[in-house]
Amino acid sequence: MPAAENIERVVVKVRLTAGKGDTAFWKGRSYTDRLEALEQIRKAFIRWKYGADPRLQRVYKIVKQP
């Protein structure tokens, strides 16, 4: 059973003018914290969508041309 099935789904409608909410929280975090959170979300999505850990599909070799 994937871990994503244990998450309770919650939907909340909020007007854009109702307040800052999450925006203020994330603006207060450092860019490294934001990138780490984004990477966690990306990995969880790939595991959910494709059932596998994210990785490169191919190995590329960079060749310097004259």
C-alpha positions in Angstrom: 0.0 0.0 0.0 1.6 3.3 -1.0 2.1 5.9 1.7 0.0 8.5 -0.3 -3.2 6.5 0.5 -2.8 7.3 4.2 -3.2 11.0 3.6 -6.6 12.5 4.3 -7.8 14.7 1.5 -9.0 18.1 2.5 -10.3 20.9 0.3 -10.7 24.4 1.6 -12.0 27.3 -0.6 -10.5 30.7 0.3 -10.8 34.0 -1.4 -7.6 35.5 -2.6 -8.2 38.6 -0.6 -9.0 36.6 2.6 -5.5 36.6 3.9 -1.9 35.6 3.3 -2.1 32.0 4.8 0.5 29.7 3.3 2.1 32.5 1.2 3.4 34.3 4.3 4.7 31.1 5.8 6.7 30.1 2.7 8.0 33.7 2.2 9.4 33.5 5.7 11.3 30.3 4.9 14.8 30.3 3.4 15.2 29.4 -0.3 16.9 26.1 0.7 13.9 25.1 2.9 11.5 25.9 0.0 13.6 23.9 -2.5 13.8 20.9 -0.1 10.0 21.0 0.3 9.5 21.2 -3.4 11.9 18.2 -3.9 9.9 16.1 -1.4 6.7 17.0 -3.2 8.2 16.1 -6.6 9.5 12.7 -5.3 6.1 11.9 -3.7 4.3 12.7 -6.9 6.6 10.6 -9.1 6.2 7.6 -6.6 2.4 8.1 -6.7 2.1 8.6 -10.5 4.6 6.0 -11.7 5.1 3.7 -8.7 8.8 4.1 -8.8 11.5 6.3 -7.3 12.6 9.2 -9.5 15.8 8.7 -11.5 17.4 9.4 -14.8 15.9 7.5 -17.7 19.1 7.4 -19.7 22.8 8.0 -19.2 24.2 10.7 -21.3 27.8 11.3 -22.2 28.9 14.8 -22.9 31.5 15.0 -25.7 33.4 18.2 -26.4 33.4 18.8 -30.2 36.3 20.5 -31.8 
